[in-house]
């Protein structure tokens, strides 16, 4: 049986945790923009951490469950309804055959994650179901197509006897200024003191020029005279400073190499927050301790990957 999509919205994509081991041939990892919400959506259902989900950007979204299952929603603050009855986000719920799920445009945040018990049964390409539209990888067609009205996603009937939610302290606040921790990597030591002070003291604004590849920010200019570097491998969260001095934060569908100077890298926790930021959101950077960031990531991985 399947989840039948009636309204796919602006951009709904099949995602798992990503496609790894192929960056040396130019294949980006992809994966969910907000790992935190993705992990919780699977955890609420006791799914494997890598079980395939739908990443719904903006919406609105409407789908019909053609077989009973338990499902969960995490991420952006949306009005979610099951058969016109409002249900809470960051919870798991039971759907019966024929039930209709509707999601509104987000009030805060940008992306909502929808999982079913056992995950969606989608074919893998290069070891992953993740959809990278730009590279034509993944998704239900394995050609990188976004989900469309009328698409059907198979799943196995699997109904839990209870529903549960995420504790409040683990639910991010997507409103207001976002504080973003930055690890001093790449060419950090080659920026002068004025440029570094500007970067960490000024507030930047998320522009409308955002997608799964990168977020362009606007604010005080960061000067860096040398603009020509030998291209090198780059990771999600890399902060490029192009000639105009306006930061670009590379996201999950980034290119695999780049030659712009990079002032550092956003830590994993805060890259998830940035992925939920809408145009106009204010960003404040701070210097993140590497060992604290590593310890936090290890704790998260230990929790979500425990048996």
C-alpha positions in Angstrom: 0.0 0.0 0.0 1.0 3.6 -0.5 0.9 7.2 0.6 -0.9 8.9 -2.2 0.1 12.5 -2.6 -2.7 14.9 -3.5 -0.8 18.2 -3.2 3.0 18.1 -3.1 3.6 21.8 -2.5 6.6 23.8 -3.6 9.3 21.2 -2.9 8.8 17.8 -1.3 11.7 15.4 -1.6 12.5 11.9 -0.5 15.5 11.9 1.8 17.6 9.6 3.9 20.8 10.6 5.7 22.7 11.0 2.5 24.9 9.5 -0.2 28.5 8.9 1.0 31.7 7.6 -0.5 31.4 9.3 -3.9 32.5 12.9 -3.3 35.9 12.1 -5.0 33.9 11.8 -8.3 31.8 15.0 -7.7 28.7 13.4 -6.1 27.5 15.4 -3.2 26.1 13.7 -0.1 22.7 15.4 0.0 20.5 14.3 2.8 18.0 16.2 5.1 18.6 19.9 5.5 17.6 19.6 9.2 19.2 16.4 10.6 17.8 17.1 14.1 14.2 17.1 13.0 14.9 14.1 10.7 16.4 12.0 13.5 13.5 12.7 15.8 10.9 11.9 13.1 12.4 8.4 12.8 13.0 8.0 16.5 9.4 8.6 17.4 8.5 5.5 15.3 11.6 3.4 16.4 12.7 3.4 12.8 16.3 3.0 11.8 18.0 6.4 11.8 18.4 6.2 8.0 14.8 5.3 7.1 13.5 7.3 4.2 11.2 10.2 4.8 9.6 13.1 3.0 11.2 16.5 3.5 8.4 19.1 2.8 9.7 22.6 2.1 7.1 25.3 2.6 4.0 23.3 1.5 1.1 23.2 1.5 1.0 19.4 1.5 -1.9 16.9 1.3 -1.7 13.1 1.2 -3.9 10.1 1.7 -2.9 7.0 3.7 -4.0 3.9 1.7 -3.2 1.5 4.5 -3.1 1.9 8.3 0.2 3.0 9.8 1.8 5.1 12.4 3.4 8.3 11.2 5.3 11.2 12.7 5.9 14.9 12.0 8.8 17.1 13.1 10.3 20.4 12.0 8.7 23.7 11.0 5.6 25.0 12.9 2.7 24.1 10.6 -1.0 23.6 11.1 -1.3 19.8 10.7 -4.6 18.1 10.3 -5.7 14.4 10.1 -9.2 14.3 8.6 -9.6 18.0 9.5 -8.7 17.4 13.1 -5.7 19.4 14.3 -2.7 17.3 15.4 0.5 18.4 17.0 3.9 18.5 15.4 6.9 16.6 17.0 4.5 13.7 17.7 3.6 10.3 16.3 0.0 9.5 15.3 -2.0 6.5 14.0 -3.6 6.8 10.5 -6.2 4.4 9.2 -6.8 3.5 5.6 -8.3 6.5 3.7 -7.2 9.1 6.3 -6.1 12.5 4.9 -3.2 14.4 6.2 -2.9 18.1 5.4 -0.1 20.5 6.3 -0.3 24.3 5.9 2.4 26.8 5.1 4.8 27.1 8.0 4.2 29.8 10.7 7.9 29.5 11.7 10.6 27.4 10.1 10.8 26.2 6.6 10.9 22.4 6.5 8.7 19.6 7.9 9.6 15.9 8.0 7.1 13.2 7.5 7.9 9.5 8.3 5.9 6.3 8.5 6.7 3.3 10.6 9.3 1.2 8.8 10.1 4.1 6.4 9.0 4.5 2.8 10.0 1.7 0.4 12.0 3.6 -2.2 14.8 2.3 -4.4 18.4 3.3 -3.6 20.8 4.9 -6.0 24.5 4.7 -5.0 23.4 3.4 -1.7 20.9 6.2 -0.8 17.4 7.3 -1.6 18.3 11.0 -1.0 17.0 13.3 -3.7 19.5 15.8 -5.2 17.5 17.6 -7.9 20.5 19.5 -9.3 22.5 16.3 -9.9 19.5 14.1 -11.0 20.1 11.6 -8.2 17.6 9.7 -6.0 13.9 10.0 -5.3 11.2 7.6 -6.4 12.4 7.8 -10.0 16.1 7.7 -9.2 16.4 10.7 -11.5 16.3 13.4 -8.8 12.7 14.4 -9.4 10.8 16.2 -6.7 7.5 14.7 -5.6 4.5 15.6 -7.6 0.7 15.5 -7.2 -0.4 11.9 -7.8 2.8 10.2 -6.8 2.5 7.1 -4.6 5.1 6.1 -2.0 5.0 2.5 -0.9 5.2 1.5 2.8 4.5 -1.6 4.9 1.5 -1.6 7.2 2.9 -1.2 10.7 0.7 0.3 13.5 2.1 1.1 16.9 -0.2 0.6 20.0 0.7 4.0 21.3 1.8 7.5 20.2 4.4 9.7 21.8 6.0 13.1 21.5 9.4 14.9 21.8 10.2 16.6 25.1 9.9 20.4 24.9 13.6 21.0 25.6 14.6 19.2 22.4 12.2 21.2 20.2 14.1 24.1 18.6 12.7 27.7 18.5 12.9 28.9 14.9 11.8 32.4 15.7 14.0 35.4 16.4 17.8 35.8 15.9 19.7 32.6 15.4 23.1 32.2 17.0 25.4 30.2 14.8 28.5 28.5 16.1 31.5 28.6 13.7 34.6 26.3 13.8 37.8 28.1 12.8 38.8 26.0 9.8 40.1 26.5 6.2 41.5 30.0 5.7 40.4 31.4 9.1 44.0 32.4 10.1 44.5 34.2 6.8 41.7 36.7 7.5 42.9 39.9 9.3 41.7 40.9 12.7 39.3 43.5 11.3 37.6 41.0 9.0 37.3 38.4 11.9 35.9 41.1 14.3 33.4 42.2 11.7 32.2 38.6 11.0 31.6 37.9 14.7 30.3 41.3 15.9 27.8 42.1 13.1 24.3 40.7 12.5 23.7 39.2 9.1 20.3 38.7 7.3 19.2 35.6 5.4 18.4 36.8 1.8 15.8 35.3 -0.5 18.7 33.6 -2.4 18.6 30.3 -0.4 18.2 26.7 -1.5 19.5 23.3 -0.6 22.9 24.2 -2.0 23.6 27.3 -0.1 22.3 30.3 1.9 23.4 33.8 0.9 23.6 36.3 3.7 23.7 40.1 3.7 25.4 42.4 6.1 28.7 44.1 6.9 31.3 43.4 4.2 34.1 41.0 5.1 37.3 42.0 3.2 39.7 39.4 2.0 42.0 40.6 -0.8 43.1 37.2 -2.2 40.2 35.6 -4.1 42.0 32.9 -6.0 42.7 29.6 -4.3 43.3 26.1 -5.6 39.9 24.3 -5.3 39.7 22.0 -2.3 37.2 19.6 -0.8 34.4 21.3 1.2 31.9 20.1 3.7 28.3 21.2 4.7 28.5 24.4 6.7 31.5 25.8 4.9 31.3 29.6 4.9 32.6 31.1 1.7 33.5 34.8 1.4 33.3 35.8 -2.3 34.6 39.0 -3.8 31.6 41.1 -2.6 32.3 40.2 1.0 28.9 38.7 1.7 29.0 35.2 3.4 27.6 32.1 1.7 26.9 29.1 3.9 27.1 25.9 2.0 24.2 23.4 2.7 23.5 19.7 2.1 23.5 19.8 -1.7 26.7 21.8 -1.9 29.3 21.3 -4.6 32.1 18.9 -3.5 35.0 21.3 -4.2 35.4 25.1 -4.1 38.0 27.9 -4.5 36.5 30.8 -2.6 38.2 31.7 0.7 36.4 30.2 3.6 36.3 31.8 7.1 35.2 28.7 8.9 32.5 26.1 9.1 29.1 26.0 10.9 28.8 23.3 13.5 26.3 20.5 12.9 23.8 21.6 15.5 23.5 25.1 14.1 23.5 24.1 10.5 20.2 22.4 11.3 18.8 25.7 12.7 20.0 27.6 9.7 18.2 25.1 7.4 14.9 26.3 9.0 15.7 30.0 8.6 13.4 32.0 6.2 14.5 35.1 4.3 14.8 38.1 6.7 16.0 35.9 9.6 18.8 37.6 11.6 22.0 35.6 12.1 24.7 36.2 14.8 27.9 34.2 14.5 30.1 33.1 17.4 33.3 31.2 17.7 32.5 27.5 18.6 35.0 25.3 20.5 35.9 22.3 18.4 35.9 19.8 21.3 32.5 21.0 22.6 31.0 20.6 19.1 32.5 17.1 18.8 31.2 16.1 22.2 27.7 17.4 21.4 27.6 15.5 18.1 28.8 12.3 19.7 26.1 12.5 22.3 23.4 13.0 19.6 24.8 10.1 17.6 24.9 7.8 20.6 21.2 8.6 21.4 19.8 8.2 17.9 21.9 5.1 17.0 21.5 3.2 20.2 19.9 -0.2 19.9 
